[in-house]
Amino acid sequence: MSLPLNPDMAATFPPPVMEARRWLEGVVFPPDRPLINVSQAAPMDPPPLGLRQALAEAALNDPAAHLYGPVLGLPALRAELAAQWSAAYGGEIAAGEVAITQGCNQAFCAVMATLARAGDEVILPTPWYFNHKMWLDMQGVGAVPLPAGPDLIPDVAAAERLITARTRAIVLVTPNNPGGVEYPAEVLRAFFEFAKAKGIALIVDETYRDFDARRGAAHDLFADPGWRGTLVHLYSFSKAYRLTGHRVGAIVAEAPRLAEVEKFLDTVAICPSQLGQIGALWGMRNLGQWVAGERAGTLARRAALEAGFARLKGWELLGCGAFFAYVRHPYPLASPDLARQLVREAGVLLLPGTMFRPAGDPAGARELRIAFANIDAAGIGALIDRLAAFGA
């Protein structure tokens, strides 16, 4: 007799990146054609030396680094993020309006736990970030798909048709995962005004804000004194400072909301990783120029990928930015079958669009996501060559 299983958990799809890795089992990649893995965007290199030295110093000489800390994060890191975000967005954010979490996924889960319960609804533009959908499914919260347009930008008018008495929030990810597109400031403003009028939350996940191609603030929402009570901002230190294994994310929201978030965080993790927070704080204070170099490298890879796809017959680049390209393939195969075939025949691991759309959405069968953050210009050239040879 098996133990009972929460039906909402059982109905949640398996982690897509882990599923894709299983496609590698039994496949041999010859030395002259090693695997090109563009399935995941997490940085594969360690943090820069100075940050690693700061972590080592704290681990060796700071006893507090090994103890429980404040549930909502180290006061110095909360204050630093508040100050830097206030300057960057031209607004006023207090340290008490910042919470530090065990990664940005936990930030999303914590905020959602304060907003929605089973039976409620949250609007997610499609293609969506699959972990957002997974959390809502686990909690019995309805994920309402908002199909983005051909430019992968969601539309407020379309969102209005989805509002019901159970709607609690709209989630926007910019620069987008999986689409790569950067939402225009006027789109974010329109969704903010819409959410405020409807009395629901606007959650803006800016995990990849450090790699936005635009100069200056991506939006003016924090410059609006009325941002509190509507806007919730999410961020990840993992991508900018290569701290993926240390799990450090952040929430910016009004203080009463964070008092509720604290209940969730105390129950789930008690506090964020002390060493991870120490690394994030050191990075914020010392790595501005280094992050600018990382951004420049990412933009160069983006340009190389765009140039490469321009010479691929039949392929269509739907969106490209930050760490991602979202593409439409020209083959009669459904994207999950094509993705598996690309592993075996081209030595390329990427994710099918069906992982980013509702079950049965026909658009996913023609789409693929390419996470290009971990391959250089030569690797992008090799990727394009293999896709071209596969088609031939």
N, C-alpha and C positions, 0 to 999 in steps of 0.2 A: 504494500500500500504506500503510495507516494504522499508526500506532504502537500498541503494545499498551496496553491499559487494564486497570487493576486491576478485576476483576469486582465486588468489594465497593463500590468507588467508583461504578461504573456502575449498580449496583443501588440506590444511595442517591437518594432523591427530591430534586428541585431545592429551593433555598431558598424557603420558602413566601411570605415577604414580597415577595421579588423577583418571584415568579410573579404575585402579586396586583397588583403595580404595572403589569405588562404589560397588565392588563385595562383600564387607562386609555388605552391607545394608540388614537387615532382618535376618542375620545369628547370632545365639546365640552360644557363646562359653562357655561350662560348666566350672565350677571352676577347675575341675581336668584335663581340657585340654584347657588352655587359648590359645589365638591366638599367633602364632609365626610369626612375621612380618619380612620377609627378602626381602621386595620389594624395599627398599630405603636405600642408604648408608650414609645419613647424620647423623652425631653424634647426639644422643638424650640427652646426658648429657650436663650440662652447662660447661663453661670454668672453669679452676682451680681457686681457691679462689683468688690468687694473681692477676690474670688478671681481675677478676670481681671487685676487690678493685681498680685497676687502672682505670677501666671504671667509677666506682662510683666517684672516686676522680676527674676525668676529668669532669664528668657531673655536679658535685657540685661546682667546684672551677675554671674551665677553661672556661671563657666566649666564647672563640673562638671555643670551641667544639660544639657550637650550631649555628654557622654561616656558610655561604658558605666558602669553602676553594678553593685552586687551582684546576683547572679542572683535571689536570693530577695527583693529589694526593699530600699529605704532603711531602715536600722536605726531611724531616728526614727519612720517611719510604722508599721513593725512593732510598735514599743514602744507607740505611741499607740493602735493598735487593740487590742493586748493589754490595756492598762490600761482602756480604755473598755468593752470587752466583759466583762472581769472584773467591773467594777462593775455593768454592766447585767444580767448573768446571775447574779451572786452566786457566781462561781466563781474559779478561779485559772488564768489563761492566761499563759504566758510569751512574751516577744517571739520566742524561738526556736521557738515553736509557731505562728507566723504567717508566711505567704508572700504576697508581692504578685505579681499576675499581670497580663497584658495583657487585662483584662476578665474577667468571671465565666465566660464561655464557655470561655476558656482554662483557668481554674481547674478547671472540670469535666473538660476533656480531660486535663489534667495528672494529676489524681487518678485518673481512670479508667485512664490508661496505667500507673499503678503497681499497679492492682488486677486488671485483666482482660486476657486475651489472646484471640486468635481461638479460638472454640469455647466460651468461658466465657459466663455469663449474668448479666444485671443486671435486677432487677425495677423497672419504671417504672409507677406508677399512671397510669391513663388517665381523662380526657384528659391527655396528656403534653405537655411542652415539646418542640417538634419538633427543636430543635438537639441536645438530649440524644439523641434517637432517631437523628438523622443521624450523630453521632459514633460511636455504637455500631455502626451499620450499616457505616460506613467501615472500622472495625477488625475486622469479622467477629465481633463480640460479639453474642450473642443478647439482644435487648430483649424481656423477658417482660412482657406487659401485665397489670397488676393493675387490673381495672375498679373504679373508685370507686363508692360507693353513690349513691342519689338526691341526697344532700346533698354529693356530690363529695368525701367524706372516705373515704380508703382504710381497709381493715379488716385487722387483723393475722391473724385467723383465715383470711381468704382468701389472704393472703400465704403462710401456712404451707403451703398446698396447692401452692404453686408452687416451693417449695424443691427443688433437686436437688443432686447432687454438684458441679455446675458453677456454682452460684450464688455470686457474689462480693460483691454489694452490693444494697441497696435505696436508691432515690433519692426523697426527699420535697422538694417545693417549697412553701414557706409564707411569706407569703401566696402563693397558688397562681397560676401562669401555666400554663394559660389560665383556670382556673376562678374566680380571685379569692377563693376561700374561705381562711379562716385556720384552720389545723389546731389543734384544742384541745391544750393541754399534755399531757393524759392520753393522747392519741393518739400524740404524739411519744415520750412515756415508754414506752408499750407497744411501739412499734416499736424503740426503743433496747434494751429488755430482750430482745426477740425476736432482734434482730441479734446482740447480745452472746452469747446462748445458742447461736446457730447458728454463731458464729465468722465472721460476715461484716460488711462495713462498712455503716453507716448514714450516708448523705450527705444533709445537710439544706441545701438551697439557700435562703438568706434574702435574696435580692437585694432584695426589697421590704419588708424588716423596718421601714424608717423610716416606712412608711405603714400599718402595722397599726393597726386601730381600737382595740385593747385597750391599756390602760395597763400599764406594767411589763413584765417579761420574758415573752416568749411561751412559754418552756419553762424547765425547771430542769435541763437536761442537763449544762451546764457546772458546775453546783453539785455534781454527782456526781463524787467523786474518781476514779471509774473510767471517765470519759469517754474517756480516751486508749485507743487500740487499737480502738475501735468507731466513735466519732463523728468525722465530717469535716464541717466547716461551710464554706459558700461564701457570698461576699458581693460586691456590686458597689457601687463609689462613683459609678457613672454616674448613677443615678436620683436620689440624694439631692442631689448637687452639680452636676448637669447636665454631667457630664464624659464624655459618651458618646464623643465624638471622641478623647478622650485615652486610652481603654481602660485602666481601672484596676480590678482586682478583687482578691479576697483568699481565701486558704485558711487555716483553722485546723485543725490536726491535730497528732498527736504528732510530735516532732522526727525520729525515724527515718523516718517516712513522708515528711517534707519533704526529707530527704536524697535520697530517690528522686525526688521531684518536681523537685528541682534539676537532675537529669540531663535531664529532659524540657524544662524551661524553657531551659536553656543551649543545647540543641540547636535549639529552635524560635525563640526570640526573643533569647537571650543575657541580656537583662534587661528589666524593664518600662520604659515611658516615664518618663524622669526628670522632665519637666515635669508629666506627669499625676500622678505621686506627690507632687510639691511642692504641686500644687493640692489633692490629696486631704488631705494633712497640714494645710494651711492651713484647709481646710474643717472638718476634725474639731476643730481648736482654736478656730475662730472662728464657725462657722455653726450652732451648736446651736439658737439661737432662730429663725434663718431657716428651718432645716429643719422646725422645729415649725410655722411658718406654712405651709410647703409641704404638710405633712401635713394641716393643717386645711383647706386648699383642696381637697386630694384627697378628704377625707372629705365635704366639702360637695358635690363633684361626684358622689360615690357616692350620697349621699342624693337628689340631683336625678334621677339615673338610675333609682334604685329607685322613686321617685314617678312618673316618666314611664312605666315599664313597667307599673305598676299600672293604668294606663288604656289599655293596648294590648290589644285584644281578640284572644284566641287565643295570644298570646305567653306564654312562661313563663321567668322569671328563675331559672336554676338556681344561680348563684353570682355574688356581686358583692363586690369588695374590692380594695384596692391600686389598680392601674391598669386592672383588667379586669372586664367582665361577661361571663358565659357564659350563652347563652340558647337556648331551643328555639323554633323558628318553627312557624307553623301551616299551612304550605303543602305541596301535594303535590310540589313541586319538590325535588330533592336540593340540599343546601346549596351545592355548588360552582356549580350552575346559578343558584340564587337569588342568590348573591353577585354573579355577573356581571350579572344582570338589575338588581340594586339599583344598580350603577354606572351603567348606561345610563338607567334609568327614575327613579331617586330621587337620583342624585348622591351615593351613600354607598358608601365602600370599607371593607369589613370582611373577616374571614377565615372560611371555612367550617369546621365542626367536623371534617370529614374530614382536615384538616391536623394534627389533634391526636389522632388515633386510628389503630389499625392498619387496613391496607387491608381493606376488606370489612366493617368494623364498622358495623352498620346505624345505631347511635346517632348517628354523625357526620353522617349525611344530614339530620338534623333540627336540628343545632346550629350556632351561630355564635359567634364571639368578637368582642367590642367592646372596643377599647382606648381608654378615655375620658380619658386623662391630659392630652391636648393640646386639649381643647375645654372652654370655660367653660359656665356654667349656660345662657346663651343658646344656645350651640351644642348642648347636650344637648336643650334644648327643640326646636330645629330638627330634630335627629335623630329625636326621638319623633314630631314632626309628619309628617316624610317617611315614616317607617315606617307610620304610621297611614294616610296618604294612599295609599301603595302598596297596602295591604290593601284599601282602599275601591275 
